[in-house]
Amino acid sequence: MSDPSIVTETDLVHLRRCVELAAQAVAAGDEAFGSVLVGADGTVLAEGRNEVAGGDGTRHPELELARWGAQHLAVEDRPGATVYTSGEHCAMCSAAHAWAGLGRIVFATSVEQTTRWASELGAPASPVAPLPIRAVAPGVPTAGPVAELADEVRELHRQAVTGEA
C-alpha cells in the first residue's frame, strides 16, 4: 500500500478540480474554497464550493461533503473515500469529516498558509482557531500542502478579499 501522505498524479488531478471550484466560488462573490469527494474506486461522488456569502458561515464544501458521505455511503465504505480540497479543513470541517468516518484528506494549501494570506490581505479574522486537521482529527490521514498550487490559490484568495480580478 502506498504512503497516504504522498501526493500522487491522480491526487493532483482532483486538486486542480478543487482549484477550479474555488475559482467558481470567487466568481460568485464567495470565499476561495472548493472540494471533491472521491470513492475508493476513483469515482467522483460529489463536489462543492464555499457558499458562505449568503450569511451562513457553515456552508463550507468540506462540511457539505462530510454530510453527503454520511448520508450516501455505507459505514464500511467511508474510510476508503478521499476528500480533496483547495484549502486544509477548518476545525469545524475536520471534526465533521472525522465524525462521518471518511478517509484521507488531500489539500492544496495549508491552514497556516491561508491564515497568513488572509492577514496579509487584510481579511477579517476567522471566528474559529486556525487549527490543522491533525490537531482536531489526529486519526485522519492527510497529504498536503502542494507547493505547485500555492500561487494560484493565493491569487484566488486575493481576488476574494479585494474583489479585484
VEXMAR-91471 format. One record per residue (C-alpha): residue number from 1; residue in three letters; chain; z, y, x. Coordinates in Angstrom, 3 decimals. Example, Ala and Ser with C-alpha at 12.3 -4.5 7.8 and 13.67 -1.06 7.14 Angstrom:
BEGIN
+-----+------+-------+----------+----------+----------+
!  nr ! rest ! kette !       up !    north !     east !
+-----+------+-------+----------+----------+----------+
!   1 !  ala !     A !    7.800 !   -4.500 !   12.300 !
!   2 !  ser !     A !    7.140 !   -1.060 !   13.670 !
+-----+------+-------+----------+----------+----------+
END
This chain:
BEGIN
+-----+------+-------+----------+----------+----------+
!  nr ! rest ! kette !       up !    north !     east !
+-----+------+-------+----------+----------+----------+
!   1 !  met !     A !    0.000 !    0.000 !    0.000 !
!   2 !  ser !     A !   -0.833 !    3.477 !    1.255 !
!   3 !  asp !     A !    1.712 !    6.165 !    2.071 !
!   4 !  pro !     A !    2.257 !    8.234 !   -1.131 !
!   5 !  ser !     A !    2.959 !   11.372 !    0.931 !
!   6 !  ile !     A !   -0.580 !   11.390 !    2.377 !
!   7 !  val !     A !   -3.208 !   13.427 !    0.503 !
!   8 !  thr !     A !   -6.451 !   11.443 !    0.185 !
!   9 !  glu !     A !  -10.033 !   12.497 !   -0.539 !
!  10 !  thr !     A !   -9.546 !   11.305 !   -4.140 !
!  11 !  asp !     A !   -6.427 !   13.469 !   -4.358 !
!  12 !  leu !     A !   -8.454 !   16.464 !   -3.179 !
!  13 !  val !     A !  -10.986 !   15.965 !   -5.983 !
!  14 !  his !     A !   -8.193 !   16.164 !   -8.559 !
!  15 !  leu !     A !   -6.512 !   19.093 !   -6.801 !
!  16 !  arg !     A !   -9.774 !   21.020 !   -6.850 !
!  17 !  arg !     A !   -9.911 !   20.479 !  -10.609 !
!  18 !  cys !     A !   -6.370 !   21.875 !  -10.805 !
!  19 !  val !     A !   -7.522 !   24.993 !   -8.965 !
!  20 !  glu !     A !  -10.410 !   25.328 !  -11.454 !
!  21 !  leu !     A !   -7.905 !   25.100 !  -14.317 !
!  22 !  ala !     A !   -5.704 !   27.704 !  -12.611 !
!  23 !  ala !     A !   -8.748 !   29.997 !  -12.391 !
!  24 !  gln !     A !   -9.323 !   29.462 !  -16.129 !
!  25 !  ala !     A !   -5.710 !   30.431 !  -16.748 !
!  26 !  val !     A !   -6.114 !   33.649 !  -14.773 !
!  27 !  ala !     A !   -9.377 !   34.453 !  -16.602 !
!  28 !  ala !     A !   -7.441 !   34.088 !  -19.872 !
!  29 !  gly !     A !   -4.753 !   36.524 !  -18.671 !
!  30 !  asp !     A !   -2.242 !   33.877 !  -17.713 !
!  31 !  glu !     A !   -0.446 !   32.695 !  -14.580 !
!  32 !  ala !     A !   -2.410 !   30.729 !  -11.965 !
!  33 !  phe !     A !   -1.400 !   27.112 !  -12.564 !
!  34 !  gly !     A !   -3.475 !   24.094 !  -13.568 !
!  35 !  ser !     A !   -2.615 !   20.387 !  -13.684 !
!  36 !  val !     A !   -4.208 !   16.982 !  -14.262 !
!  37 !  leu !     A !   -2.618 !   13.645 !  -15.258 !
!  38 !  val !     A !   -4.394 !   10.596 !  -13.832 !
!  39 !  gly !     A !   -3.714 !    6.984 !  -14.758 !
!  40 !  ala !     A !   -3.145 !    4.189 !  -12.258 !
!  41 !  asp !     A !   -6.808 !    3.169 !  -12.612 !
!  42 !  gly !     A !   -8.007 !    6.669 !  -11.648 !
!  43 !  thr !     A !   -8.889 !    7.767 !  -15.178 !
!  44 !  val !     A !   -8.149 !   11.397 !  -16.017 !
!  45 !  leu !     A !   -5.836 !   11.139 !  -19.024 !
!  46 !  ala !     A !   -5.044 !   14.802 !  -19.752 !
!  47 !  glu !     A !   -5.214 !   18.220 !  -18.165 !
!  48 !  gly !     A !   -3.930 !   21.693 !  -18.811 !
!  49 !  arg !     A !   -3.290 !   25.184 !  -17.551 !
!  50 !  asn !     A !   -0.488 !   27.686 !  -17.847 !
!  51 !  glu !     A !   -0.213 !   29.250 !  -21.286 !
!  52 !  val !     A !    2.890 !   31.425 !  -20.949 !
!  53 !  ala !     A !    1.174 !   34.764 !  -21.609 !
!  54 !  gly !     A !    1.922 !   34.416 !  -25.326 !
!  55 !  gly !     A !    5.641 !   34.738 !  -24.634 !
!  56 !  asp !     A !    6.734 !   31.094 !  -24.376 !
!  57 !  gly !     A !    7.806 !   30.672 !  -20.757 !
!  58 !  thr !     A !    7.951 !   26.889 !  -21.154 !
!  59 !  arg !     A !    4.175 !   26.474 !  -21.631 !
!  60 !  his !     A !    3.641 !   25.078 !  -18.133 !
!  61 !  pro !     A !    0.899 !   22.446 !  -17.794 !
!  62 !  glu !     A !    3.222 !   20.110 !  -15.874 !
!  63 !  leu !     A !    5.719 !   20.096 !  -18.750 !
!  64 !  glu !     A !    2.919 !   19.521 !  -21.260 !
!  65 !  leu !     A !    1.603 !   16.592 !  -19.197 !
!  66 !  ala !     A !    5.084 !   15.054 !  -18.951 !
!  67 !  arg !     A !    5.341 !   15.256 !  -22.737 !
!  68 !  trp !     A !    1.839 !   13.822 !  -23.129 !
!  69 !  gly !     A !    2.691 !   10.939 !  -20.802 !
!  70 !  ala !     A !    5.922 !   10.170 !  -22.657 !
!  71 !  gln !     A !    4.060 !   10.100 !  -25.972 !
!  72 !  his !     A !    0.893 !    8.250 !  -24.941 !
!  73 !  leu !     A !    1.744 !    5.932 !  -22.038 !
!  74 !  ala !     A !    3.767 !    2.758 !  -22.231 !
!  75 !  val !     A !    7.006 !    2.998 !  -20.280 !
!  76 !  glu !     A !    5.754 !    0.390 !  -17.801 !
!  77 !  asp !     A !    2.524 !    2.374 !  -17.166 !
!  78 !  arg !     A !    4.137 !    5.728 !  -16.471 !
!  79 !  pro !     A !    5.186 !    5.086 !  -12.833 !
!  80 !  gly !     A !    1.533 !    4.404 !  -11.976 !
!  81 !  ala !     A !    0.391 !    7.780 !  -13.300 !
!  82 !  thr !     A !   -0.054 !   10.716 !  -10.924 !
!  83 !  val !     A !    0.257 !   14.406 !  -11.772 !
!  84 !  tyr !     A !   -1.883 !   16.750 !   -9.701 !
!  85 !  thr !     A !   -1.122 !   20.438 !   -9.784 !
!  86 !  ser !     A !   -2.211 !   23.679 !   -8.156 !
!  87 !  gly !     A !    1.429 !   24.626 !   -7.508 !
!  88 !  glu !     A !    4.503 !   22.497 !   -6.967 !
!  89 !  his !     A !    6.514 !   21.880 !  -10.132 !
!  90 !  cys !     A !    9.306 !   24.283 !  -11.031 !
!  91 !  ala !     A !   12.762 !   22.847 !  -11.736 !
!  92 !  met !     A !   12.040 !   22.541 !  -15.482 !
!  93 !  cys !     A !    8.809 !   20.633 !  -14.902 !
!  94 !  ser !     A !   10.279 !   18.454 !  -12.136 !
!  95 !  ala !     A !   13.080 !   17.381 !  -14.466 !
!  96 !  ala !     A !   10.664 !   16.671 !  -17.334 !
!  97 !  his !     A !    8.451 !   14.613 !  -15.009 !
!  98 !  ala !     A !   11.407 !   12.527 !  -13.841 !
!  99 !  trp !     A !   12.792 !   12.051 !  -17.369 !
! 100 !  ala !     A !    9.346 !   10.946 !  -18.608 !
! 101 !  gly !     A !    9.247 !    8.368 !  -15.812 !
! 102 !  leu !     A !    5.902 !    9.441 !  -14.392 !
! 103 !  gly !     A !    4.934 !    8.564 !  -10.823 !
! 104 !  arg !     A !    3.665 !   10.555 !   -7.888 !
! 105 !  ile !     A !    3.141 !   14.334 !   -7.866 !
! 106 !  val !     A !    0.471 !   15.860 !   -5.611 !
! 107 !  phe !     A !    0.482 !   19.651 !   -5.262 !
! 108 !  ala !     A !   -1.895 !   22.094 !   -3.598 !
! 109 !  thr !     A !    0.739 !   24.736 !   -2.830 !
! 110 !  ser !     A !    4.499 !   24.542 !   -2.474 !
! 111 !  val !     A !    7.185 !   26.343 !   -4.445 !
! 112 !  glu !     A !    8.059 !   28.107 !   -1.185 !
! 113 !  gln !     A !    4.512 !   29.442 !   -0.889 !
! 114 !  thr !     A !    4.201 !   30.583 !   -4.497 !
! 115 !  thr !     A !    7.640 !   32.210 !   -4.429 !
! 116 !  arg !     A !    6.755 !   34.091 !   -1.227 !
! 117 !  trp !     A !    3.396 !   35.188 !   -2.636 !
! 118 !  ala !     A !    4.992 !   36.425 !   -5.853 !
! 119 !  ser !     A !    7.447 !   38.506 !   -3.842 !
! 120 !  glu !     A !    4.709 !   39.900 !   -1.580 !
! 121 !  leu !     A !    2.587 !   40.784 !   -4.623 !
! 122 !  gly !     A !    5.454 !   42.474 !   -6.466 !
! 123 !  ala !     A !    5.579 !   39.974 !   -9.326 !
! 124 !  pro !     A !    8.796 !   39.711 !  -11.336 !
! 125 !  ala !     A !   11.245 !   37.149 !  -10.004 !
! 126 !  ser !     A !   11.411 !   33.813 !  -11.786 !
! 127 !  pro !     A !   14.412 !   33.308 !  -14.081 !
! 128 !  val !     A !   14.764 !   29.799 !  -12.564 !
! 129 !  ala !     A !   15.780 !   28.982 !   -8.986 !
! 130 !  pro !     A !   12.734 !   28.090 !   -6.867 !
! 131 !  leu !     A !   13.719 !   24.514 !   -6.065 !
! 132 !  pro !     A !   11.338 !   21.978 !   -4.552 !
! 133 !  ile !     A !   10.675 !   18.805 !   -6.531 !
! 134 !  arg !     A !   12.766 !   16.710 !   -4.119 !
! 135 !  ala !     A !   15.842 !   18.866 !   -4.915 !
! 136 !  val !     A !   15.509 !   18.280 !   -8.663 !
! 137 !  ala !     A !   13.925 !   14.825 !   -8.848 !
! 138 !  pro !     A !   14.551 !   13.150 !   -5.480 !
! 139 !  gly !     A !   13.178 !    9.781 !   -6.621 !
! 140 !  val !     A !    9.693 !   11.100 !   -7.417 !
! 141 !  pro !     A !    7.176 !   10.566 !   -4.594 !
! 142 !  thr !     A !    5.310 !   13.743 !   -3.641 !
! 143 !  ala !     A !    2.444 !   14.894 !   -1.458 !
! 144 !  gly !     A !    1.564 !   18.456 !   -0.526 !
! 145 !  pro !     A !    1.045 !   21.253 !    0.156 !
! 146 !  val !     A !   -2.634 !   21.157 !    1.160 !
! 147 !  ala !     A !   -3.459 !   23.874 !    3.684 !
! 148 !  glu !     A !   -7.186 !   23.974 !    2.893 !
! 149 !  leu !     A !   -6.497 !   25.106 !   -0.698 !
! 150 !  ala !     A !   -3.811 !   27.705 !    0.052 !
! 151 !  asp !     A !   -6.047 !   30.767 !    0.430 !
! 152 !  glu !     A !   -7.910 !   30.065 !   -2.802 !
! 153 !  val !     A !   -4.710 !   29.513 !   -4.774 !
! 154 !  arg !     A !   -3.079 !   32.603 !   -3.258 !
! 155 !  glu !     A !   -6.085 !   34.664 !   -4.334 !
! 156 !  leu !     A !   -5.695 !   33.389 !   -7.906 !
! 157 !  his !     A !   -2.037 !   34.413 !   -7.845 !
! 158 !  arg !     A !   -3.057 !   37.867 !   -6.571 !
! 159 !  gln !     A !   -5.541 !   38.220 !   -9.412 !
! 160 !  ala !     A !   -2.962 !   37.096 !  -11.974 !
! 161 !  val !     A !   -0.390 !   39.623 !  -10.745 !
! 162 !  thr !     A !   -2.727 !   42.584 !  -10.202 !
! 163 !  gly !     A !   -5.238 !   41.900 !  -12.974 !
! 164 !  glu !     A !   -7.997 !   42.557 !  -10.440 !
! 165 !  ala !     A !  -10.738 !   40.032 !   -9.727 !
+-----+------+-------+----------+----------+----------+
END
